[in-house]
Amino acid sequence: MSYGPPWSGSVGECTGRTSFTSRSNSRRRRTSTQGPVTVRMNHAMPLWWKRLRKASSAKWRFPAPYTSEPMGFWFLYIIGKKGETKKRLETETRTSISIPKPGVEGEIVITGQQRGAVISARTRIDVLLDSFRKKQPFTHFLSFALNQPVIQEKFLQFKEEVLEKCSQDHGVSSSLFQNPAKLHLTLGTLVLLNEQEIQRACDLLQQCKEDFVDQITGGKPLSVEVTGVEYMNDDPAMMDVLYAKVRMKDGSDKLQMIADQLVERFVASGLMLREWDRVKLHATVMNTLFRKDPSGAEERSNTVTGKSSFKERESFNGRNILKLFENFSFGEAQLDAVLLSQRYSSDASGYYGTAGRLLLH
């Protein structure tokens, strides 16, 4: 979740209660707003900011993230070892910061005599939280399932032929191949750290359906064809990822439009980090990460660059695979839902567990 100041040039959201206290002519006046407050950074100055700007002292409340989680990750970032981070923030910004106890639902409350001090403390906490989120492995991802029987059958044929014709090439082995039950098209990855964030993601999916998805699809599934293979990195003799290309049967850009707009909304919400300017529509069929992680889950960085945090990653020579299977057809599919898929999970079909879905029909 992103909360930055109104001049930061991005979109943030503040939900909860925001209250401000000011003194004027020896009289104490208190103004409070209840309910969600949305801060849009590139728009006109919001009412809460005008009130805070006029105040000589201020108290700012906002929901503490991950309050249902046990003491651990985010406390290390906000409180720090023996409370050192929190103390430093309070000293340097001249504010008082109250944080709920571990496992207790509540709000972070920042109190200060100067409005600028409160804003500074809030901004610095936001930076800490953003840093925390970026360092976490992704927990969920938006996907289209491509594990329909015809696709799985053609994929297994592809695997068999590759191993038959290219197994002598460096690094090529059966451990590189995707689990056919988990074949999918990845739109973007998310770090969802509690049930509240999962619910926010589910709600946002439904909002996207109403706002633009239904208009693009006309309430019908998307007919796609999965044909041809490409690779991620620059040298085909040192491949880490080989993927199948996915495109609309009618030649339209409906799938690309939905993917790009979904990612744009999720990035704006703070639940997703931007990894590309435009979603690269692909379905991974071979990946050197699968040697160590046969579950079929990819690291965030892998889906874009083919790079991984694993220190040891044995590439494979894919030149012959490209030459022989450049136009291989994996079949056609009907995409009827965008899924909020959970990493390292499986449902009854063998696909990833689903935390939420956006139906296209």
C-alpha positions as a LaTeX table, in Angstrom:
\begin{tabular}{lrrr}
\hline
Residue & $x$ (\AA) & $y$ (\AA) & $z$ (\AA) \\
\hline
Met1 & 0.00 & 0.00 & 0.00 \\
Ser2 & 1.36 & 3.40 & $-0.92$ \\
Tyr3 & 0.63 & 6.54 & 1.08 \\
Gly4 & 3.05 & 9.15 & $-0.27$ \\
Pro5 & 2.55 & 12.92 & $-0.01$ \\
Pro6 & 0.32 & 14.68 & $-2.55$ \\
Trp7 & 3.24 & 16.07 & $-4.53$ \\
Ser8 & 5.07 & 12.78 & $-5.00$ \\
Gly9 & 3.82 & 12.24 & $-8.56$ \\
Ser10 & 2.18 & 8.87 & $-7.98$ \\
Val11 & $-1.10$ & 7.56 & $-6.69$ \\
Gly12 & $-1.54$ & 6.52 & $-3.08$ \\
Glu13 & $-4.43$ & 5.54 & $-0.91$ \\
Cys14 & $-5.11$ & 6.29 & 2.71 \\
Thr15 & $-7.98$ & 4.49 & 4.37 \\
Gly16 & $-9.13$ & 4.84 & 7.91 \\
Arg17 & $-9.51$ & 7.95 & 10.10 \\
Thr18 & $-7.57$ & 11.13 & 9.71 \\
Ser19 & $-7.80$ & 13.75 & 12.44 \\
Phe20 & $-6.17$ & 17.10 & 12.94 \\
Thr21 & $-5.90$ & 19.39 & 15.95 \\
Ser22 & $-5.18$ & 23.13 & 15.79 \\
Arg23 & $-5.09$ & 26.06 & 18.23 \\
Ser24 & $-6.49$ & 29.47 & 17.38 \\
Asn25 & $-7.03$ & 32.47 & 19.71 \\
Ser26 & $-6.57$ & 30.26 & 22.79 \\
Arg27 & $-9.43$ & 28.06 & 21.64 \\
Arg28 & $-8.92$ & 24.44 & 20.84 \\
Arg29 & $-10.60$ & 23.28 & 17.69 \\
Arg30 & $-10.73$ & 19.71 & 16.46 \\
Thr31 & $-11.72$ & 18.58 & 13.00 \\
Ser32 & $-12.16$ & 14.93 & 12.16 \\
Thr33 & $-13.05$ & 13.06 & 9.01 \\
Gln34 & $-14.35$ & 9.50 & 9.16 \\
Gly35 & $-14.19$ & 6.79 & 6.54 \\
Pro36 & $-11.82$ & 6.24 & 3.64 \\
Val37 & $-9.68$ & 9.09 & 2.40 \\
Thr38 & $-8.16$ & 8.80 & $-1.07$ \\
Val39 & $-5.07$ & 10.80 & $-1.93$ \\
Arg40 & $-4.43$ & 11.29 & $-5.62$ \\
Met41 & $-1.03$ & 12.83 & $-6.03$ \\
Asn42 & $-1.43$ & 14.65 & $-9.32$ \\
His43 & $-4.83$ & 16.19 & $-8.63$ \\
Ala44 & $-6.07$ & 19.25 & $-6.79$ \\
Met45 & $-5.12$ & 19.65 & $-3.13$ \\
Pro46 & $-7.46$ & 17.42 & $-1.09$ \\
Leu47 & $-9.49$ & 18.76 & 1.85 \\
Trp48 & $-7.52$ & 16.80 & 4.46 \\
Trp49 & $-4.30$ & 18.40 & 3.25 \\
Lys50 & $-5.77$ & 21.93 & 3.40 \\
Arg51 & $-6.82$ & 21.28 & 6.99 \\
Leu52 & $-3.45$ & 19.88 & 7.96 \\
Arg53 & $-1.63$ & 22.76 & 6.24 \\
Lys54 & $-3.48$ & 25.25 & 8.44 \\
Ala55 & $-2.82$ & 23.36 & 11.65 \\
Ser56 & 0.01 & 24.28 & 13.98 \\
Ser57 & $-0.10$ & 20.85 & 15.58 \\
Ala58 & $-1.38$ & 17.61 & 14.13 \\
Lys59 & $-2.24$ & 14.02 & 14.85 \\
Trp60 & $-2.37$ & 11.58 & 11.98 \\
Arg61 & $-3.92$ & 8.15 & 12.21 \\
Phe62 & $-3.73$ & 5.47 & 9.55 \\
Pro63 & $-4.24$ & 1.71 & 9.51 \\
Ala64 & $-1.20$ & $-0.22$ & 10.64 \\
Pro65 & $-0.26$ & $-2.72$ & 7.93 \\
Tyr66 & $-0.15$ & $-6.43$ & 8.77 \\
Thr67 & $-1.59$ & $-5.90$ & 12.25 \\
Ser68 & $-2.91$ & $-9.45$ & 12.32 \\
Glu69 & 0.56 & $-10.86$ & 11.73 \\
Pro70 & 2.82 & $-12.03$ & 14.56 \\
Met71 & 5.76 & $-9.87$ & 15.51 \\
Gly72 & 8.38 & $-10.21$ & 12.82 \\
Phe73 & 9.11 & $-8.74$ & 9.43 \\
Trp74 & 7.51 & $-5.33$ & 9.35 \\
Phe75 & 8.22 & $-4.63$ & 13.03 \\
Leu76 & 11.89 & $-4.94$ & 12.17 \\
Tyr77 & 11.47 & $-2.16$ & 9.65 \\
Ile78 & 9.23 & 0.21 & 11.59 \\
Ile79 & 10.33 & $-0.42$ & 15.18 \\
Gly80 & 13.81 & $-1.80$ & 14.57 \\
Lys81 & 16.08 & $-3.69$ & 16.91 \\
Lys82 & 15.29 & $-2.67$ & 20.50 \\
Gly83 & 13.07 & 0.09 & 19.09 \\
Glu84 & 16.01 & 1.96 & 17.59 \\
Thr85 & 14.36 & 2.76 & 14.24 \\
Lys86 & 11.20 & 4.09 & 15.84 \\
Lys87 & 13.20 & 6.16 & 18.33 \\
Arg88 & 15.32 & 7.61 & 15.54 \\
Leu89 & 12.23 & 8.54 & 13.52 \\
Glu90 & 10.67 & 10.22 & 16.53 \\
Thr91 & 13.85 & 12.12 & 17.37 \\
Glu92 & 14.61 & 13.26 & 13.84 \\
Thr93 & 11.04 & 14.29 & 13.02 \\
Arg94 & 10.15 & 15.52 & 16.52 \\
Thr95 & 7.02 & 13.41 & 16.63 \\
Ser96 & 5.53 & 10.67 & 18.77 \\
Ile97 & 4.73 & 7.43 & 16.93 \\
Ser98 & 2.35 & 4.91 & 18.48 \\
Ile99 & 2.32 & 1.43 & 16.92 \\
Pro100 & $-0.09$ & $-1.40$ & 17.86 \\
Lys101 & 1.34 & $-4.32$ & 19.78 \\
Pro102 & 2.08 & $-7.52$ & 17.85 \\
Gly103 & $-1.06$ & $-9.35$ & 16.80 \\
Val104 & $-3.33$ & $-6.45$ & 17.81 \\
Glu105 & $-5.57$ & $-4.71$ & 15.29 \\
Gly106 & $-5.21$ & $-0.95$ & 15.39 \\
Glu107 & $-3.75$ & 2.15 & 13.83 \\
Ile108 & $-0.36$ & 3.77 & 13.69 \\
Val109 & $-0.74$ & 7.22 & 15.25 \\
Ile110 & 1.74 & 10.02 & 14.56 \\
Thr111 & 1.50 & 13.10 & 16.77 \\
Gly112 & 3.52 & 16.27 & 16.40 \\
Gln113 & 3.46 & 19.99 & 17.11 \\
Gln114 & 4.25 & 20.91 & 13.51 \\
Arg115 & 2.40 & 19.70 & 10.45 \\
Gly116 & 5.65 & 19.31 & 8.53 \\
Ala117 & 7.00 & 17.00 & 11.22 \\
Val118 & 3.96 & 14.72 & 10.99 \\
Ile119 & 4.18 & 14.61 & 7.20 \\
Ser120 & 7.89 & 13.85 & 7.36 \\
Ala121 & 7.36 & 10.97 & 9.78 \\
Arg122 & 4.52 & 9.59 & 7.67 \\
Thr123 & 6.62 & 9.75 & 4.49 \\
Arg124 & 9.56 & 8.02 & 6.13 \\
Ile125 & 7.33 & 5.21 & 7.41 \\
Asp126 & 5.97 & 4.82 & 3.89 \\
Val127 & 9.50 & 4.48 & 2.55 \\
Leu128 & 10.28 & 1.81 & 5.15 \\
Leu129 & 7.14 & $-0.14$ & 4.26 \\
Asp130 & 7.85 & 0.09 & 0.54 \\
Ser131 & 11.37 & $-1.13$ & 1.15 \\
Phe132 & 10.02 & $-4.02$ & 3.20 \\
Arg133 & 7.56 & $-5.04$ & 0.49 \\
Lys134 & 10.16 & $-4.93$ & $-2.28$ \\
Lys135 & 12.40 & $-7.31$ & $-0.38$ \\
Gln136 & 9.72 & $-9.96$ & 0.07 \\
Pro137 & 9.29 & $-12.84$ & $-2.40$ \\
Phe138 & 6.00 & $-12.61$ & $-4.22$ \\
Thr139 & 3.11 & $-14.55$ & $-2.70$ \\
His140 & 0.46 & $-14.32$ & $-5.44$ \\
Phe141 & 0.19 & $-13.52$ & $-9.12$ \\
Leu142 & $-2.50$ & $-12.65$ & $-11.64$ \\
Ser143 & $-2.80$ & $-15.38$ & $-14.23$ \\
Phe144 & $-4.78$ & $-16.94$ & $-17.04$ \\
Ala145 & $-4.78$ & $-20.73$ & $-16.76$ \\
Leu146 & $-3.47$ & $-22.48$ & $-19.87$ \\
Asn147 & $-3.80$ & $-26.02$ & $-18.54$ \\
Gln148 & $-6.71$ & $-27.06$ & $-20.74$ \\
Pro149 & $-6.42$ & $-30.72$ & $-21.86$ \\
Val150 & $-5.55$ & $-29.91$ & $-25.47$ \\
Ile151 & $-2.78$ & $-27.53$ & $-24.38$ \\
Gln152 & $-1.39$ & $-30.04$ & $-21.89$ \\
Glu153 & $-1.39$ & $-32.78$ & $-24.52$ \\
Lys154 & 0.48 & $-30.63$ & $-27.05$ \\
Phe155 & 2.92 & $-29.47$ & $-24.38$ \\
Leu156 & 3.77 & $-33.06$ & $-23.48$ \\
Gln157 & 4.31 & $-33.74$ & $-27.17$ \\
Phe158 & 6.63 & $-30.72$ & $-27.32$ \\
Lys159 & 8.57 & $-31.97$ & $-24.28$ \\
Glu160 & 8.92 & $-35.47$ & $-25.73$ \\
Glu161 & 10.17 & $-34.20$ & $-29.09$ \\
Val162 & 12.61 & $-31.74$ & $-27.54$ \\
Leu163 & 14.15 & $-34.45$ & $-25.36$ \\
Glu164 & 14.28 & $-36.81$ & $-28.32$ \\
Lys165 & 15.97 & $-34.33$ & $-30.68$ \\
Cys166 & 17.90 & $-31.97$ & $-28.41$ \\
Ser167 & 18.85 & $-33.88$ & $-25.27$ \\
Gln168 & 22.50 & $-33.87$ & $-26.34$ \\
Asp169 & 22.59 & $-30.07$ & $-26.26$ \\
His170 & 24.21 & $-28.53$ & $-23.20$ \\
Gly171 & 21.94 & $-28.29$ & $-20.20$ \\
Val172 & 18.81 & $-29.73$ & $-21.83$ \\
Ser173 & 17.02 & $-32.18$ & $-19.53$ \\
Ser174 & 13.52 & $-33.12$ & $-18.42$ \\
Ser175 & 13.93 & $-31.06$ & $-15.22$ \\
Leu176 & 13.66 & $-27.83$ & $-17.26$ \\
Phe177 & 10.04 & $-28.30$ & $-18.28$ \\
Gln178 & 6.99 & $-26.72$ & $-16.73$ \\
Asn179 & 4.47 & $-28.89$ & $-14.88$ \\
Pro180 & 1.71 & $-29.26$ & $-17.54$ \\
Ala181 & $-1.03$ & $-28.83$ & $-14.92$ \\
Lys182 & 0.42 & $-25.41$ & $-14.05$ \\
Leu183 & 0.78 & $-23.94$ & $-17.54$ \\
His184 & $-0.29$ & $-20.33$ & $-17.31$ \\
Leu185 & $-0.03$ & $-16.82$ & $-18.64$ \\
Thr186 & 1.41 & $-14.47$ & $-16.01$ \\
Leu187 & 0.17 & $-10.87$ & $-15.90$ \\
Gly188 & 1.96 & $-9.65$ & $-12.78$ \\
Thr189 & 3.17 & $-10.69$ & $-9.34$ \\
Leu190 & 2.00 & $-9.43$ & $-5.94$ \\
Val191 & 3.23 & $-9.40$ & $-2.37$ \\
Leu192 & 0.10 & $-9.89$ & $-0.25$ \\
Leu193 & 1.07 & $-10.15$ & 3.40 \\
Asn194 & $-2.24$ & $-10.75$ & 5.15 \\
Glu195 & $-5.89$ & $-11.58$ & 4.59 \\
Gln196 & $-6.82$ & $-7.92$ & 4.36 \\
Glu197 & $-4.50$ & $-7.39$ & 1.41 \\
Ile198 & $-5.77$ & $-10.54$ & $-0.29$ \\
Gln199 & $-9.31$ & $-9.23$ & 0.08 \\
Arg200 & $-8.25$ & $-5.85$ & $-1.32$ \\
Ala201 & $-6.82$ & $-7.61$ & $-4.36$ \\
Cys202 & $-10.04$ & $-9.60$ & $-4.84$ \\
Asp203 & $-12.14$ & $-6.46$ & $-4.54$ \\
Leu204 & $-9.92$ & $-4.63$ & $-7.01$ \\
Leu205 & $-10.35$ & $-7.44$ & $-9.53$ \\
Gln206 & $-14.12$ & $-7.04$ & $-9.36$ \\
Gln207 & $-13.81$ & $-3.27$ & $-9.70$ \\
Cys208 & $-11.67$ & $-3.75$ & $-12.81$ \\
Lys209 & $-14.34$ & $-6.02$ & $-14.26$ \\
Glu210 & $-16.92$ & $-3.28$ & $-13.89$ \\
Asp211 & $-14.67$ & $-0.46$ & $-15.00$ \\
Phe212 & $-13.15$ & $-1.83$ & $-18.20$ \\
Val213 & $-12.90$ & $-5.63$ & $-18.57$ \\
Asp214 & $-16.55$ & $-6.23$ & $-19.48$ \\
Gln215 & $-16.40$ & $-3.41$ & $-22.00$ \\
Ile216 & $-13.34$ & $-4.95$ & $-23.69$ \\
Thr217 & $-14.58$ & $-8.55$ & $-23.74$ \\
Gly218 & $-18.26$ & $-7.90$ & $-24.33$ \\
Gly219 & $-18.94$ & $-10.46$ & $-21.61$ \\
Lys220 & $-17.34$ & $-13.29$ & $-23.62$ \\
Pro221 & $-14.25$ & $-15.47$ & $-23.07$ \\
Leu222 & $-11.12$ & $-14.66$ & $-25.05$ \\
Ser223 & $-10.17$ & $-17.10$ & $-27.79$ \\
Val224 & $-6.39$ & $-17.41$ & $-28.01$ \\
Glu225 & $-3.83$ & $-19.52$ & $-29.80$ \\
Val226 & $-0.54$ & $-20.61$ & $-28.29$ \\
Thr227 & 1.98 & $-20.87$ & $-31.10$ \\
Gly228 & 5.74 & $-20.54$ & $-31.40$ \\
Val229 & 8.53 & $-20.21$ & $-28.85$ \\
Glu230 & 10.90 & $-17.41$ & $-27.88$ \\
Tyr231 & 13.57 & $-16.88$ & $-25.22$ \\
Met232 & 14.23 & $-14.20$ & $-22.63$ \\
Asn233 & 17.92 & $-13.43$ & $-22.68$ \\
Asp234 & 20.22 & $-12.32$ & $-25.51$ \\
Asp235 & 22.20 & $-15.48$ & $-26.23$ \\
Pro236 & 20.23 & $-18.55$ & $-27.41$ \\
Ala237 & 23.19 & $-20.73$ & $-26.47$ \\
Met238 & 22.83 & $-19.59$ & $-22.83$ \\
Met239 & 19.08 & $-19.71$ & $-22.23$ \\
Asp240 & 17.39 & $-19.59$ & $-18.85$ \\
Val241 & 13.77 & $-19.26$ & $-19.98$ \\
Leu242 & 11.92 & $-20.46$ & $-23.06$ \\
Tyr243 & 8.30 & $-19.46$ & $-23.42$ \\
Ala244 & 5.35 & $-20.02$ & $-25.73$ \\
Lys245 & 3.76 & $-17.02$ & $-27.41$ \\
Val246 & 0.08 & $-16.29$ & $-26.79$ \\
Arg247 & $-2.09$ & $-14.15$ & $-29.03$ \\
Met248 & $-5.74$ & $-13.51$ & $-29.82$ \\
Lys249 & $-7.18$ & $-15.69$ & $-32.59$ \\
Asp250 & $-8.95$ & $-12.73$ & $-34.17$ \\
Gly251 & $-5.77$ & $-10.67$ & $-34.24$ \\
Ser252 & $-7.17$ & $-8.05$ & $-31.84$ \\
Asp253 & $-5.33$ & $-6.55$ & $-28.89$ \\
Lys254 & $-8.05$ & $-7.36$ & $-26.33$ \\
Leu255 & $-5.81$ & $-9.63$ & $-24.27$ \\
Gln256 & $-2.99$ & $-7.09$ & $-24.22$ \\
Met257 & $-5.40$ & $-4.30$ & $-23.25$ \\
Ile258 & $-6.81$ & $-6.28$ & $-20.33$ \\
Ala259 & $-3.35$ & $-7.30$ & $-19.13$ \\
Asp260 & $-1.92$ & $-3.78$ & $-19.30$ \\
Gln261 & $-4.90$ & $-2.11$ & $-17.64$ \\
Leu262 & $-5.08$ & $-4.69$ & $-14.84$ \\
Val263 & $-1.41$ & $-4.22$ & $-14.05$ \\
Glu264 & $-1.84$ & $-0.43$ & $-14.15$ \\
Arg265 & $-4.65$ & $-0.61$ & $-11.58$ \\
Phe266 & $-2.77$ & $-2.97$ & $-9.28$ \\
Val267 & 0.40 & $-0.91$ & $-9.42$ \\
Ala268 & $-1.60$ & 2.22 & $-8.60$ \\
Ser269 & $-3.14$ & 0.43 & $-5.61$ \\
Gly270 & 0.31 & $-0.30$ & $-4.18$ \\
Leu271 & $-0.26$ & $-4.06$ & $-4.22$ \\
Met272 & 1.95 & $-4.68$ & $-7.25$ \\
Leu273 & 5.37 & $-3.39$ & $-8.26$ \\
Arg274 & 5.84 & $-2.22$ & $-11.83$ \\
Glu275 & 8.14 & $-4.58$ & $-13.70$ \\
Trp276 & 7.59 & $-3.50$ & $-17.28$ \\
Asp277 & 5.99 & $-0.73$ & $-19.32$ \\
Arg278 & 3.86 & $-3.28$ & $-21.14$ \\
Val279 & 2.95 & $-6.80$ & $-20.10$ \\
Lys280 & 4.83 & $-9.41$ & $-22.10$ \\
Leu281 & 2.27 & $-12.07$ & $-22.96$ \\
His282 & 4.02 & $-15.40$ & $-22.55$ \\
Ala283 & 3.65 & $-18.86$ & $-21.07$ \\
Thr284 & 6.83 & $-20.36$ & $-19.67$ \\
Val285 & 7.50 & $-23.88$ & $-20.97$ \\
Met286 & 11.17 & $-24.31$ & $-19.95$ \\
Asn287 & 12.99 & $-22.61$ & $-17.10$ \\
Thr288 & 16.30 & $-23.34$ & $-15.41$ \\
Leu289 & 14.69 & $-22.42$ & $-12.07$ \\
Phe290 & 12.64 & $-25.60$ & $-12.34$ \\
Arg291 & 15.79 & $-27.62$ & $-11.69$ \\
Lys292 & 15.66 & $-26.40$ & $-8.07$ \\
Asp293 & 11.94 & $-25.61$ & $-7.87$ \\
Pro294 & 9.82 & $-28.19$ & $-9.71$ \\
Ser295 & 6.59 & $-26.60$ & $-8.42$ \\
Gly296 & 6.37 & $-24.42$ & $-11.52$ \\
Ala297 & 6.44 & $-21.13$ & $-9.60$ \\
Glu298 & 8.71 & $-18.46$ & $-11.01$ \\
Glu299 & 10.59 & $-15.75$ & $-9.19$ \\
Arg300 & 9.40 & $-12.22$ & $-9.83$ \\
Ser301 & 12.54 & $-11.15$ & $-11.69$ \\
Asn302 & 12.54 & $-14.26$ & $-13.83$ \\
Thr303 & 9.32 & $-13.45$ & $-15.64$ \\
Val304 & 10.85 & $-10.31$ & $-17.09$ \\
Thr305 & 14.58 & $-10.73$ & $-17.48$ \\
Gly306 & 15.24 & $-14.40$ & $-17.06$ \\
Lys307 & 17.50 & $-13.57$ & $-14.11$ \\
Ser308 & 17.22 & $-15.10$ & $-10.68$ \\
Ser309 & 18.45 & $-14.56$ & $-7.17$ \\
Phe310 & 19.79 & $-18.12$ & $-7.14$ \\
Lys311 & 23.57 & $-17.93$ & $-7.13$ \\
Glu312 & 23.90 & $-21.10$ & $-9.19$ \\
Arg313 & 21.81 & $-21.38$ & $-12.32$ \\
Glu314 & 22.82 & $-23.65$ & $-15.17$ \\
Ser315 & 21.75 & $-22.25$ & $-18.54$ \\
Phe316 & 20.95 & $-24.47$ & $-21.51$ \\
Asn317 & 21.74 & $-24.29$ & $-25.20$ \\
Gly318 & 18.43 & $-23.65$ & $-26.93$ \\
Arg319 & 19.60 & $-22.96$ & $-30.47$ \\
Asn320 & 18.35 & $-26.25$ & $-31.87$ \\
Ile321 & 15.07 & $-25.96$ & $-29.97$ \\
Leu322 & 14.44 & $-22.56$ & $-31.54$ \\
Lys323 & 15.32 & $-23.88$ & $-34.99$ \\
Leu324 & 13.17 & $-27.00$ & $-34.79$ \\
Phe325 & 10.19 & $-25.67$ & $-32.78$ \\
Glu326 & 10.04 & $-21.99$ & $-33.73$ \\
Asn327 & 6.44 & $-22.34$ & $-34.96$ \\
Phe328 & 5.28 & $-25.24$ & $-32.81$ \\
Ser329 & 1.53 & $-25.10$ & $-32.12$ \\
Phe330 & 0.43 & $-25.77$ & $-28.55$ \\
Gly331 & $-3.22$ & $-25.44$ & $-29.52$ \\
Glu332 & $-6.07$ & $-23.05$ & $-28.83$ \\
Ala333 & $-7.77$ & $-22.09$ & $-25.58$ \\
Gln334 & $-10.70$ & $-20.14$ & $-24.20$ \\
Leu335 & $-9.64$ & $-17.76$ & $-21.44$ \\
Asp336 & $-12.65$ & $-17.22$ & $-19.21$ \\
Ala337 & $-11.15$ & $-15.83$ & $-15.98$ \\
Val338 & $-8.29$ & $-13.85$ & $-14.53$ \\
Leu339 & $-7.13$ & $-15.70$ & $-11.43$ \\
Leu340 & $-5.48$ & $-14.42$ & $-8.29$ \\
Ser341 & $-3.19$ & $-17.43$ & $-7.94$ \\
Gln342 & $-1.28$ & $-18.38$ & $-4.82$ \\
Arg343 & 2.36 & $-19.33$ & $-5.20$ \\
Tyr344 & 3.47 & $-22.77$ & $-3.97$ \\
Ser345 & $-0.05$ & $-24.17$ & $-3.92$ \\
Ser346 & $-2.20$ & $-26.60$ & $-5.89$ \\
Asp347 & $-5.90$ & $-27.18$ & $-6.32$ \\
Ala348 & $-7.69$ & $-30.42$ & $-7.22$ \\
Ser349 & $-6.76$ & $-30.03$ & $-10.91$ \\
Gly350 & $-3.08$ & $-29.52$ & $-10.12$ \\
Tyr351 & $-3.21$ & $-25.82$ & $-10.97$ \\
Tyr352 & $-2.33$ & $-23.14$ & $-8.43$ \\
Gly353 & $-4.72$ & $-22.47$ & $-5.57$ \\
Thr354 & $-7.03$ & $-19.57$ & $-6.34$ \\
Ala355 & $-7.64$ & $-16.73$ & $-3.85$ \\
Gly356 & $-9.95$ & $-14.81$ & $-6.18$ \\
Arg357 & $-11.09$ & $-14.57$ & $-9.76$ \\
Leu358 & $-12.44$ & $-12.15$ & $-12.34$ \\
Leu359 & $-14.86$ & $-13.88$ & $-14.71$ \\
Leu360 & $-14.79$ & $-12.64$ & $-18.30$ \\
His361 & $-18.31$ & $-13.88$ & $-19.05$ \\
\hline
\end{tabular}
